[in-house]
Amino acid sequence: MLENLRATVKERVTEKRYIHTLGVEEKAVELSKKYGVDETKVRVAAILHDIAKSMDINRMEQICKANFSDELSEEDMRISEILHGFVGYLIAKDELNITDEEILSAIKYHTIGKKGLSLVGRIIYIADGIEKNRVYPGVDEIRRVTDTNLDQGIIFEIERKITYLQSTGGKIHRNTLEMKEWLEDSLNGGKI
């Protein structure tokens, strides 16, 4: 099954994106072992997380307007970085018959996160940002923090993302901010 999923993804994305996908799978499996999460779920979500990444933005926008207008704003609809997770969710569910909601949710929210995201989802979220092929200022520190505490690593990554987006005039997605606040609350004694 995993080999078939990898082959399907390889047909749909660029070579560079496929190499990234394998890197996410590798990091996600490493984190799943460290944090006691089902390895197969993590592998499936990691392999499929970017399946829609190479799709035309106009096609993704059409799909998302038809299926996720209750969850995505007009501004969101113009950002391929957001849309490809939602479209990937539909591909996994409708074309590849993935029924596990943890896997589907991990694919859907792997770039923007979500308050209440499961461990599988949080692993895919952070593995996407810190897999071995990622090179950007601070990535080694984020990897180090994540290896010590998954949720602290995610918070640290979000803080770096906020700083970067502020420097470029970009905007952080509300889901990402809500996830950060939720994780901070849980680290301060709240419940996940």
N, C-alpha and C positions, 0 to 999 in steps of 0.2 A: 504493500500500500504506500509506504513512504517513498519508495523509488518511483512509483507512478505519479505521485504528487510532485516530486522534484522534476520529473520529465515534463509534466504539464506546465509548471512554472517556467522552466527553461525555454519552452516554446513561446512563451508570452512576454518575456522581459529581455532586456539587453544583457549582454554577457557581464558587464559591470554590475548590473542589478542582481544577476544570478549569483555572482561571487559574494556580494553583500548578503544575500539571502542565506547562503551556506554559512557565512560568518555569524549571522543572527542565530541560526540553528545551533551552531557550536556553542556560542555564549549562553544561549537560553538553556541548553542541556546542562552545561556546567552549573548555572544558577539553580536549575531545578533540583539537581543532586544536593547542592549546598543547603537549599531551603525546603527540601522534602516535598517537592511537587511532582505530580505525575509526568514522567518524561515523555510519554507518547503524546499527551495533549500538547505539551510545550513544543515538541518537534513539529506536529501538524500545524499549529498556529504560526510557528516561526517560518516554516516552508511557504505557507500561504499568505503571510502578512502583506507582501508587496505584489501579489498576483495581478493587480489592476494598475500597477505603477506606470506601465508604458502605454496605457490606454489614452486615447485622445481626450483632452480636457472637456471639449464640448459634449462628447458622448457621456463622460462621467457626470457632467452637470445635468444632462437630461435624465439619466438614471436616478441621480440623487433627488432631483426635483419631483420625480414621480414616486419616490419611495421614502424620502427622509425630510420632506419640507417641514415637518413638525419639529425636527431636531436640528436642522441646519439653517442658519440665517442666509439672507441674500448675499452678504459679504462672504460667508463660508463657501457658498456655491461657486465662487470664482477662484478658489484656492485648491489646486490639485493635491497639495500636501495633505489636505483634510479629506478630500473626496475619495482618494484611492483606497483608504481603509474601509469606507462605507461600501464602495463598489466591490471591493475584495470580499467583504462579508457576504454580499449577495451571490457572488460567484461561488464561494465556498459552500453556501447553503443550497442554492438552486441548481448549480451545474455539477458540483462535486459531492452533493448529498451529505455534507457535514451537518450533523444534528446537535452536537455538543455545544450548549450555549456558552460555556467557558471559552472554548476555542473560537467560536464565532465572535464573541465580545472582544476577545484579545485582538483579533484581526481588525475589527471595526474601529477600536479605540487606540490602536498602537501609536498613533502620532499625537493625538490630543489628550489621551488619558480620559479618566472619568472617576468621579467620586464613587467609591464602592467597588472598584475594579478588583477582580479576584487575583490571587497570587499568580495564576497563569497569565492573566492580562498584564499585571505589573511586571512580570519577568519579560514578556515580549516587548512592552513599552521601553524598558531600560536596555534590554539586549540590542534593540534596534539602534539605540544611540551610542552604545559603547563597544560593539563588536570589533574584532581585531583590525578590520580594514578602515575604521573611522579614525580620522586624523583631524583634530581641531584643538585649539587652546583649552587646556583643562581636562581633556578626556582621560588622561592617566589618573588624575586625582578622582574623577567620578568613578572610574573602575575600582580604585582602591577603596573608596567609601562603600560602594555597592557590594564588594566582596566581604565587608564587615557587617553591613546592615542594609538590606535591600531597600527598605522604605526611605532611609536616610540618603541613600544613593540617588533615589528618584527625586527627592526634594532638592538635593544638591544640583542635579541635572536640570531641574526646572528653574532653579535660581540662575544658573548659567544661561539657560535659554532666554529668560526674561532680560538679563543684561545684554545679551547679543541682540535680541529683537529691539530693545530700546535704542541701541547704538545704530541700528539700520532703519529705524522708523517703522518697524514691524509691530504687530500686535499679538499678544499672547492670547490663546483661546480660553474662553471662560471655563471650559471643562478642565483644562490644565490647572488653572488657579484653584478650582474647587477640589481637585484631587490633591494638590499640594496642601491645602488647608486641612483636608480630611486626614492625610497622612501625618501632618504635624500634630493634630489633635490626638491621634492614636498613639503617637510616640510620647505624648505628654500625659498618658494615662487613660485616654479614651479607648473605645472599643472599635475594632474593625469588623 
